[in-house]
Amino acid sequence: MAPKIHDGCRYTNAAADAALQLMRTAGLTAEQVQRIRISTFALALKVSVRHPSTVSGALFCMEFVVATALLCGEAA
């Protein structure tokens, strides 16, 4: 079992890491990001909450976790 790096569903961690790495590599700030396209596997999409209305739902929302990582430098 691998440790979780960010809060939220484990399936969101790779996308958050990739977004952060891309921002560091390209020297971008969150304000410069206009959109993000995330490709992932079927199970991650199945458990992802598309329009969360609770904190628990947000932790299972791929878009929320990645956006939080970009804005805060981590999703913890």
NUROTOR-131626 format. One record per residue (C-alpha): residue number from 1; z negated, y negated, x. Coordinates in pm, whole numbers, plus 50000, padded with zeros to 5 digits. Example, Ala and Ser with C-alpha at 12.3 -4.5 7.8 and 13.67 -1.06 7.14 Angstrom:
REM residues 2
+-----+-------+-------+-------+
| seq |    up | north |  east |
+-----+-------+-------+-------+
|   1 | 49220 | 50450 | 51230 |
|   2 | 49286 | 50106 | 51367 |
+-----+-------+-------+-------+
REM end
This chain:
REM residues 76
+-----+-------+-------+-------+
| seq |    up | north |  east |
+-----+-------+-------+-------+
|   1 | 50000 | 50000 | 50000 |
|   2 | 50096 | 49658 | 50136 |
|   3 | 49871 | 49353 | 50100 |
|   4 | 49968 | 49079 | 49857 |
|   5 | 50055 | 48753 | 50030 |
|   6 | 50067 | 48528 | 49723 |
|   7 | 49890 | 48519 | 49389 |
|   8 | 50087 | 48653 | 49098 |
|   9 | 50263 | 48978 | 49037 |
|  10 | 50345 | 49162 | 49360 |
|  11 | 50712 | 49163 | 49259 |
|  12 | 50724 | 48783 | 49296 |
|  13 | 50607 | 48782 | 49659 |
|  14 | 50942 | 48856 | 49825 |
|  15 | 51118 | 48579 | 49632 |
|  16 | 50843 | 48328 | 49717 |
|  17 | 50856 | 48428 | 50084 |
|  18 | 51235 | 48401 | 50095 |
|  19 | 51230 | 48057 | 49934 |
|  20 | 50967 | 47933 | 50180 |
|  21 | 51153 | 48075 | 50478 |
|  22 | 51479 | 47918 | 50362 |
|  23 | 51308 | 47581 | 50321 |
|  24 | 51158 | 47603 | 50673 |
|  25 | 51485 | 47719 | 50829 |
|  26 | 51693 | 47451 | 50656 |
|  27 | 51428 | 47182 | 50699 |
|  28 | 51414 | 47112 | 50324 |
|  29 | 51140 | 46964 | 50112 |
|  30 | 51065 | 47075 | 49756 |
|  31 | 51210 | 46747 | 49629 |
|  32 | 51549 | 46835 | 49780 |
|  33 | 51574 | 47168 | 49595 |
|  34 | 51785 | 47133 | 49281 |
|  35 | 51798 | 47496 | 49171 |
|  36 | 51708 | 47842 | 49286 |
|  37 | 51890 | 48166 | 49213 |
|  38 | 51679 | 48477 | 49245 |
|  39 | 51828 | 48826 | 49264 |
|  40 | 51579 | 49108 | 49230 |
|  41 | 51544 | 49463 | 49102 |
|  42 | 51529 | 49577 | 48739 |
|  43 | 51155 | 49652 | 48723 |
|  44 | 51069 | 49304 | 48855 |
|  45 | 51282 | 49154 | 48579 |
|  46 | 51126 | 49381 | 48319 |
|  47 | 50770 | 49268 | 48393 |
|  48 | 50857 | 48902 | 48456 |
|  49 | 50741 | 48658 | 48188 |
|  50 | 51028 | 48416 | 48123 |
|  51 | 50843 | 48138 | 47936 |
|  52 | 50471 | 48176 | 48005 |
|  53 | 50217 | 48008 | 47782 |
|  54 | 49906 | 48131 | 47966 |
|  55 | 49783 | 48140 | 48324 |
|  56 | 49813 | 48517 | 48323 |
|  57 | 50172 | 48489 | 48203 |
|  58 | 50252 | 48234 | 48474 |
|  59 | 50136 | 48477 | 48741 |
|  60 | 50402 | 48719 | 48614 |
|  61 | 50672 | 48452 | 48597 |
|  62 | 50909 | 48473 | 48895 |
|  63 | 51024 | 48113 | 48848 |
|  64 | 50668 | 47977 | 48829 |
|  65 | 50548 | 48160 | 49140 |
|  66 | 50850 | 48055 | 49347 |
|  67 | 50830 | 47693 | 49228 |
|  68 | 50458 | 47685 | 49310 |
|  69 | 50529 | 47821 | 49658 |
|  70 | 50791 | 47551 | 49717 |
|  71 | 50570 | 47269 | 49590 |
|  72 | 50249 | 47384 | 49761 |
|  73 | 50378 | 47570 | 50066 |
|  74 | 50227 | 47891 | 49925 |
|  75 | 50156 | 48053 | 49592 |
|  76 | 49787 | 48122 | 49639 |
+-----+-------+-------+-------+
REM end
